[in-house]
Amino acid sequence: MIYQDYLDSQELKRYASAMNRRAREYQCQGSLTADLLRDRIFESGGRCEWCATDLVNHEFELDHLVSLSRKGSNTPDNIVVSCPSCNRRKSGKHVARFAAEIYRETGILTPYVRQILEAHEILLTTQKHLFDDESTPLEKPELQDDEDTSSLPPYIW
């Protein structure tokens, strides 16, 4: 589907029908309608909810947050609007693992990614590059003239 201000009702019905069929195959709870999908799609604001890629006038897919293979529900609160790349990369991965991967790669903390990482108590930190922060300059220790400096390391980290 292409993300636009107007989404074709027939296409949404086909999409909902296909998602409902898959859910039945996996014996998962819930059922989706075209209206529920439309509302969920527009809640995304035209961005991939994983990586924040702009989806307006581009292809997008609907992804089950907790995949059906992991017994996730087939309800709007378990649906994520996704760019095709994120949907394929996530596949059947655990949602927390994929959220951590996306955050590490992009550094972007979308509301979905933040919610998932916080729910699974995953720390939201990344290692800074050695020379990124110039706001706190290192200060050399002051030495007395007669102090032996041979035991000091050559660099201050």
C-alpha positions as CSV (number, residue, x, y, z in Angstrom):
1,M,0.0,0.0,0.0
2,I,1.0,3.6,-0.6
3,Y,0.7,6.0,2.3
4,Q,-1.6,8.8,1.2
5,D,-4.3,11.1,2.7
6,Y,-6.9,8.8,1.2
7,L,-6.6,5.1,1.5
8,D,-8.6,2.8,-0.8
9,S,-11.4,1.1,1.2
10,Q,-11.3,-2.1,-0.9
11,E,-7.5,-2.4,-0.5
12,L,-7.9,-2.0,3.2
13,K,-10.6,-4.7,3.3
14,R,-8.3,-7.1,1.4
15,Y,-5.4,-6.3,3.8
16,A,-7.6,-6.8,6.9
17,S,-9.0,-10.1,5.4
18,A,-5.5,-11.4,4.8
19,M,-4.3,-10.4,8.3
20,N,-7.4,-12.1,9.8
21,R,-6.8,-15.3,7.8
22,R,-3.2,-15.4,9.0
23,A,-4.3,-14.9,12.6
24,R,-6.8,-17.8,12.3
25,E,-4.0,-20.0,10.9
26,Y,-1.9,-19.2,14.0
27,Q,-4.9,-19.5,16.3
28,C,-4.4,-15.9,17.5
29,Q,-7.1,-13.7,19.1
30,G,-8.6,-10.6,17.5
31,S,-10.0,-9.5,14.2
32,L,-9.3,-6.4,12.1
33,T,-11.5,-4.3,9.9
34,A,-10.7,-1.8,7.2
35,D,-11.8,1.1,9.5
36,L,-9.6,-0.1,12.3
37,L,-6.6,-0.4,9.9
38,R,-7.3,3.1,8.5
39,D,-7.4,4.6,12.0
40,R,-4.2,2.8,13.0
41,I,-2.4,3.8,9.8
42,F,-3.2,7.5,10.3
43,E,-2.1,7.4,13.9
44,S,1.4,6.8,12.7
45,G,1.5,10.3,11.2
46,G,3.1,9.1,8.0
47,R,6.2,7.7,9.5
48,C,7.6,4.2,10.1
49,E,7.1,3.6,13.8
50,W,10.4,1.7,14.0
51,C,12.9,4.0,12.2
52,A,10.9,7.2,11.6
53,T,11.3,7.0,7.8
54,D,8.9,9.3,6.0
55,L,6.2,7.1,4.4
56,V,4.0,9.7,2.7
57,N,3.6,8.7,-0.9
58,H,5.7,5.6,-0.3
59,E,5.1,1.9,0.2
60,F,4.4,0.8,3.8
61,E,3.4,-2.4,5.5
62,L,1.5,-3.3,8.7
63,D,3.5,-5.4,11.1
64,H,2.3,-7.3,14.2
65,L,4.3,-5.8,17.1
66,V,4.3,-9.2,18.7
67,S,4.3,-11.5,15.7
68,L,1.5,-14.0,15.2
69,S,4.1,-16.8,15.3
70,R,4.8,-15.7,18.9
71,K,1.0,-15.7,19.6
72,G,0.6,-11.9,19.4
73,S,-3.0,-10.7,19.0
74,N,-4.5,-9.5,15.8
75,T,-5.8,-6.2,17.2
76,P,-5.0,-2.6,16.4
77,D,-2.9,-2.2,19.5
78,N,-0.6,-4.9,18.2
79,I,-0.2,-3.4,14.8
80,V,2.8,-1.2,13.8
81,V,3.0,0.9,10.6
82,S,6.3,0.0,9.1
83,C,8.5,0.7,6.2
84,P,9.1,-2.5,4.1
85,S,12.7,-2.6,5.3
86,C,11.9,-2.7,9.0
87,N,9.1,-5.1,8.5
88,R,11.3,-7.6,6.8
89,R,14.2,-7.1,9.2
90,K,12.0,-7.6,12.2
91,S,10.3,-10.7,10.8
92,G,9.7,-13.1,13.7
93,K,12.3,-11.5,16.1
94,H,11.3,-10.7,19.7
95,V,10.1,-7.1,19.7
96,A,12.6,-6.0,22.4
97,R,15.5,-7.4,20.4
98,F,14.4,-5.6,17.3
99,A,13.7,-2.3,19.1
100,A,17.2,-2.4,20.6
101,E,18.7,-3.1,17.1
102,I,16.9,-0.2,15.5
103,Y,17.9,2.2,18.3
104,R,21.5,1.1,18.1
105,E,21.6,1.6,14.3
106,T,19.7,4.8,14.0
107,G,20.0,6.5,17.3
108,I,16.3,7.5,16.8
109,L,14.0,6.8,19.7
110,T,10.5,6.7,18.2
111,P,7.6,6.4,20.7
112,Y,7.2,2.7,19.9
113,V,10.8,1.9,20.4
114,R,11.0,3.9,23.6
115,Q,7.8,2.2,25.0
116,I,9.2,-1.3,24.1
117,L,12.7,-0.7,25.6
118,E,11.2,0.8,28.8
119,A,8.7,-2.1,29.1
120,H,11.6,-4.6,28.9
121,E,13.8,-2.5,31.1
122,I,16.5,-2.2,28.5
123,L,18.9,0.7,29.1
124,L,18.7,3.5,26.6
125,T,22.4,4.2,26.3
126,T,24.8,4.2,23.5
127,Q,28.6,4.4,23.7
128,K,29.8,7.9,22.8
129,H,32.7,8.3,20.4
130,L,35.9,9.3,22.1
131,F,36.0,12.9,20.8
132,D,32.3,13.8,20.5
133,D,31.9,15.8,23.7
134,E,33.9,19.0,23.7
135,S,31.9,20.8,26.3
136,T,33.9,19.3,29.2
137,P,37.5,19.9,28.5
138,L,40.0,17.7,30.4
139,E,42.1,19.4,33.0
140,K,45.6,18.3,33.7
141,P,46.5,17.8,37.3
142,E,48.7,20.6,38.7
143,L,52.1,19.5,39.8
144,Q,54.6,21.0,42.2
145,D,58.0,21.8,40.7
146,D,59.8,19.2,42.8
147,E,57.2,16.5,42.2
148,D,58.3,13.3,40.5
149,T,56.2,12.8,37.3
150,S,57.6,9.5,36.2
151,S,54.7,7.6,37.8
152,L,52.0,9.6,36.0
153,P,50.4,8.1,32.9
154,P,51.3,9.9,29.7
155,Y,47.6,10.6,28.9
156,I,44.5,11.7,30.8
157,W,41.3,10.0,29.7
